[in-house]
Amino acid sequence: MTAPLLSLTWTDHVTGRRGFLVVDRLVRGVASGGLRMRPGCTLEEVTGLARGMTVKEALHYDPEARYVPLGGAKGGIDCDPRDPAAYGLLVRYLRAVRPYVESVWTTGEDLGLTQDLVDRAATEVGLVSSIQAVYPLLDDEAAARRRLAEAFAVEVDGIGLGELAGGCGVAESALAALDRAGVPWAGTRVAVQGMGTMGGATARFLTRAGLTVVAVADVRGTIANPAGLDVEALLAARDAYGTVDRAALGPGDQELPGDAWPATEAEVLVPAAVSYAIGPAEQDRITARWIVEAANMPVVPEAEAQLTARGVTVLPDVVVNSGTNAWWWWTLFGDIGADAQEAFAHIRRSMRALTDLVLARAEADGSTPRAAAHAVAGERLSLLAERFGSYR
């Protein structure tokens, strides 16, 4: 496997905590990938995430679109985002990597960080924006920045469009897989690990499509109800970190241990929280037919091989959760406007086409959806290299 173009480790002089930045590849001189903050974050993890971003970007290459995919990158900070020292650490990290944000790395929210917090810290260290490296590629920078700001100001049922875009894409990937298998949406059971931005939005879209969410998990444990949970009530009772106030539980809702969610009796399992959530031990308890990777790298390779051997389909993160990143760029480059219905329609259309393509490729090749996604991305990277040049 090719080494990334850039890999660095930063040590905070105040706390001794470490942060990481990995640029896997540049396309047109720029790479894209969020910044996460979680205890135990490692350089190896960030390297894998950066490589995944290269694939996610390439998968959305459309020669007819204004948005041309970028390279892949990722940042990470080893700290609990609830730690009182977390914000100061974020500011010092961004100050240290500021030259990269100014020139090659476009970044934004990821696990443990909100976009508002990233924007606040970026302003404090003197950055124009966390995505300013892409501005030279825009035809009309002022119009593009105004369009993206307007899109982030759009709310649907009191929730920001930026918080809903990713979940819309995850849900559409799951629905596309059900349709290919001829499984009706109504009555299909779902379990979701994580009630933050991605998990919460995914649960909302799947519920509104007619599926039944029978379990959700957060840091306090698993909430389950075989008859179906009141997803809207649980979402309304979340704190800023996606933890549900148990006072909102309804009749028939059960509180189970945090590790109970993989064994939920459901057809669809959506890990939407941390990486490496499903290892060999967890996969052995899974009865679901589909695992839809809303989180980054939630299923470890050994577990994925075991699941595949058991007939469980793992829809890979590089496809499933790529809608958030793509929505940013579709909006900024002008493929869509600052309108929720236009955004959702574009996301659904693009994510369904991509999911169908990857599943069809996997069937034709006799491979896994992940292998098929990487094969498609490789072909599109070659097209990008021919058109624009690329660098590792």
Order of alpha helices (4+ residues) and beta strands (2+ residues): beta-beta-beta-beta-beta-alpha-beta-alpha-alpha-beta-alpha-alpha-beta-beta-alpha-beta-alpha-beta-beta-alpha-beta-beta-alpha-beta-alpha-beta-alpha-alpha-alpha-alpha-beta
